[in-house]
Amino acid sequence: MDISGIGWMGVRSGKAEELARFFQEVLSLEVAHSEDEFWVFDLRDGSQIEVFGEAFPGKEHLTTGPVVGLLVDDLAAATEELKRHGVELLGAPGPSWQHFRGPDGGIYELKQRGEGHRGQ
């Protein structure tokens, strides 16, 4: 597998609104997209930070703290490689991502290079 960088970080929190406000007001990040229980911050290098409230659907498996998205050029091939190694895949795959559990119990993500995320 060829991991070329970190392209995404997501966090699900019971204090999501407070965290999103912190990212805006303290870290000076601009909101690129928001909706109920969900905020997206685009960074200058093309990576994203997404904040999910606990009520945001489909992210219930994000339970171990911030999740890092590892960039790959071929998501399908990288996902198949995880399967071959017996890695636990989590949640429904998205059009540009697949969550998985690492051996430490933490949640990680494969993220297709060049694809938007938008949490859904």
KACOR-V584030 format. One record per pair of residues at least 24 apart in sequence whose C-alpha atoms are under 7 Angstrom apart, sorted by sequence separation. I is the first residue (numbers start at 0). J is the second residue. D is the distance in whole Angstrom. If there is no record, write none. Layout:
I:J:D / I:J:D
//
This chain:
60:89:7 / 60:90:7 / 19:50:7 / 15:50:6 / 74:109:7 / 15:51:6 / 74:110:7 / 15:52:5 / 74:111:5 / 71:109:7 / 73:111:6 / 7:46:5 / 8:47:6 / 9:48:6 / 10:49:6 / 11:50:6 / 12:51:6 / 13:52:6 / 68:107:6 / 69:108:6 / 70:109:6 / 71:110:6 / 72:111:6 / 6:46:4 / 7:47:5 / 8:48:5 / 9:49:5 / 10:50:5 / 11:51:5 / 12:52:5 / 13:53:6 / 66:106:6 / 67:107:5 / 68:108:4 / 69:109:5 / 70:110:5 / 71:111:5 / 72:112:5 / 6:47:6 / 7:48:6 / 8:49:6 / 9:50:6 / 10:51:6 / 11:52:6 / 12:53:6 / 66:107:5 / 67:108:6 / 68:109:5 / 69:110:6 / 70:111:6 / 71:112:6 / 11:53:6 / 63:105:6 / 66:108:7 / 68:110:6 / 70:112:5 / 63:106:6 / 61:106:7 / 11:61:6 / 10:64:6 / 10:65:4 / 9:65:6 / 10:66:6 / 8:65:7 / 9:66:5 / 8:66:5 / 9:67:7 / 8:67:5 / 7:67:6 / 8:68:6 / 7:68:5 / 5:67:7 / 6:68:6 / 5:68:6 / 6:69:6 / 5:69:5 / 6:70:6 / 4:69:6 / 5:70:6 / 4:70:5 / 2:69:6 / 3:70:5 / 2:70:6 / 3:71:6 / 2:71:5 / 1:71:6 / 0:77:6
//
